[in-house]
Amino acid sequence: MYKNGIPLGKLTESKRGAEVSKKYLRENINGCETLIGQDMQKYSISWNRTYLPTNHKEYQRLKKHFDSECIFLRRVDSMLEATVSLGKHYGFNKNVYGIKKRIGCKYEMLYLLACINSKALDFYYKKRFSTKKTDVFPEIQTYLYEQLPIPSVSKETQSRIIEIVNEILLTKSKNPNAATLSQEATIDIIIFKLFDLTYEEVLSIDNTISFTRQEYEE
């Protein structure tokens, strides 16, 4: 997988969010709408009225990132869970990473999001890296997730993945708890194939897969 990919950190730049507590954000009634970790799940956002005043030093420090289209990745989690807000910018606090494309990145934001949320990269992260505070609060580390390999992809395949991601985002925007497992499984299959993984290797990553060898190899 490493040989078949480009490190995420070469394609994107990341920032950990504002060094303020969720309690502080909840006390404000206006300012920059700011995400905390519990607002996010895979492909969904449920923002709950948390604000960072625009005169706060942390807002000023991170303003360029807050004003950019970002992938949001939860910092404290037992798995990789990321989402994006299309057409709307949020701030984010210390329990969220904001990941934006570098100038010259040849991949689309939603393709990168699909890769981060895939079973392939979640497996890679857990297998290759150890996490801090594993017993209590697993902590995703920037210098580790930036090493995640993003597989090369054709424009056609990237467009197909993006189409599915848009379907998931639309469904989740209406109901964050809506089931999108079948669409996510389709993305997983495509990404497994981009890494040139065999059916046996896929089974070693996830033995709960519902597709057959024939379906995978078609």
Secondary structure as UniProt FT lines:
FT   TURN            3..4
FT   STRAND          5..7
FT   HELIX           8..11
FT   STRAND          12..16
FT   HELIX           22..27
FT   STRAND          32..35
FT   HELIX           37..39
FT   STRAND          40..41
FT   TURN            42..43
FT   STRAND          44..45
FT   STRAND          51..52
FT   TURN            54..55
FT   HELIX           57..66
FT   STRAND          71..74
FT   STRAND          82..84
FT   TURN            86..87
FT   STRAND          91..93
FT   TURN            94..95
FT   STRAND          96..101
FT   TURN            103..104
FT   HELIX           109..117
FT   HELIX           119..128
FT   TURN            133..136
FT   HELIX           142..145
FT   TURN            146..147
FT   STRAND          149..151
FT   HELIX           155..174
FT   TURN            176..177
FT   HELIX           181..194
FT   TURN            195..196
FT   HELIX           199..205
FT   TURN            207..208
FT   HELIX           213..217
//
